[in-house]
Amino acid sequence: MEFLVKSASPETLKTATLVLAVGEHGYMDASAAAIDTATGGALSAAVKRGDLAGKPGQTLLLTGLTGLKAERVLLVGTGNTEEGLGDRAYRKVVSAALGVLKGLGGTDAAFFLGDVNVKQRDSYAKARLLAETLADGLYVFDRFKSKKAEPRALKKIILAGSKAAQVDMERGLAHAQAIAAGVAYAKDFGNLPPNICNPAYIEDEAKALGKQYKETGLKVDVLDEKKMRELGMGSFLAVAQGSEQPPRLVVLQYKGAAKDTAPHVLVGKGITFDTGGISIKPSQGMDEMKYDMCGAASVLGTFRAALELKLPINLVGLLACAENMPSGTATRPGDIVTTMSGQTVEILNTDAEGRLVLCDTLTYAERFKPQSVIDIATLTGACVTALGSVVSGLLGNDDNLIQQIKAAGDAADDRVWQLPLHDEYQEQLDSPFADIANIGGPKAGTITAACFLSRFAKNYKWAHLDIAGTAWISGGKDKASTGRPVPLLMQYLLDRSQG
């Protein structure tokens, strides 16, 4: 899909479909009012007939109008214009319009929504949210379908606005397109079946990304079992030992700033399939455990977006990839392993494996002397219970970093909610036989998981994102990867790259 920003008058723009906003009580912004005048009051007449009440997401397609160069006019309701729209309502408006456009024969469409009142959103932010929502709605994953999705007539979308707003809108569109590409990239990884997307596949794709963006200086290294063993990553290796698929720690390094500038490090959990190991999961819904690598997918998606924009920052990505399977060689409940940090872990539940690959990876992150480290993981079902699928869980050891991530989540409409990381919770991880147990019992599961990780992240500013509820949509024919939290991570990096 081609996107572009254009300053134009709606009544003189030649396009297949004009998309215009109409609020409640017949309110029309300048663009809609201009079309109403040009068509002899056709829009007012439609509202007066009761064809469109202006509720958010309502649509009305008008054809055969005279006085325009556009073939059609699509009216979309925007609600109470004085109160303004929240991000969710604005996305609903855009998605409703796109739903109609997908069924039309026109090759292009022009969105005149620049004057829509979206709370706390300027021209840049509205254009970005508009383009990201459209790109998300156009995403299709049909790689394994014998019959592919029918090609759509729509090939070009214009974001129309005033000349004064054009520069900001173009910047918003550029950021949106990079982020949308990263989100789609992350979605593809999540939606792939586990018989294809295994640790070796992620390794190969990361190397391909390195070749694709060779001019940026992206460097990709891979630690195999031998190297992990030499480094003492006993916890990481313990997770993978029940599978025939060998583990991989994929290391991506991008230097867009001065060489001596400390990097930001993103650590992604990449369990390409999680049976639970010996502590095996129920069979119902186990197919969705292919999404247990969405943390690693989000890091790859963020890298792709950052590379598209050539952000002036230094960035490291660490993808902790393994498959958790039951077998005669699998780790058993009660086994004790030694981590790269030297701390010993009693594995009480082999289904709490994500923290076992992450803890060694967090120790490995120290060598980069980072400004910040953020790990992203589909870590706990407890987070789904606590927060549902609306926001991701956030914990960490640095208040400033936590606030930066929260602000980025709000700005990107990819929100988080902070949970406490009090010392009292650490006691739930006590073990009579090792330094630490890998689970802390049934209470506060998301917090105790983060407490476990915090013991391996003491030497830098660290935050943990639990995306178990937000990384994919669960259930039946509607299951799908969401690509979150790529927008949040990119906003965090954009904020850092601007000083």
Secondary structure, DSSP 4 states (H G I P E B T S, - for coil): -EEEEE---TTT---SEEEEEE-GGG-B-HHHHHHHHHTTSHHHHHHHHTS----TT-EEEEES-SS-SSSEEEEEE---TTT-B-HHHHHHHHHHHHHHHTTS--SEEEEE-TTS-BTT--HHHHHHHHHHHHHHHH----TT-SSPPPPPS--EEEEE--TTTHHHHHHHHHHHHHHHHHHHHHHHHHHS-TTTSSHHHHHHHHHHHHHHTGGGT-EEEEE-HHHHHHHT-HHHHHHHTTSSSPPEEEEEEEE-S-TTSPPEEEEEEEEEEE--TTSPPPSTTGGGGGGGGHHHHHHHHHHHHHHHHT-SSEEEEEEEEEEE--STTS--TT-EEE-TTS-EEE-S-TT--HHHHHHHHHHHHGGG--SEEEEEE---HHHHHHHTTTSEEEEES-HHHHHHHHHHHHHHT--EEE----HHHHGGG--SSSSEES---SSSHHHHHHHHHHTT-TTS-EEEEE-TTTSEE-SGGG-EE--TTHHHHHHHHHHHHT-
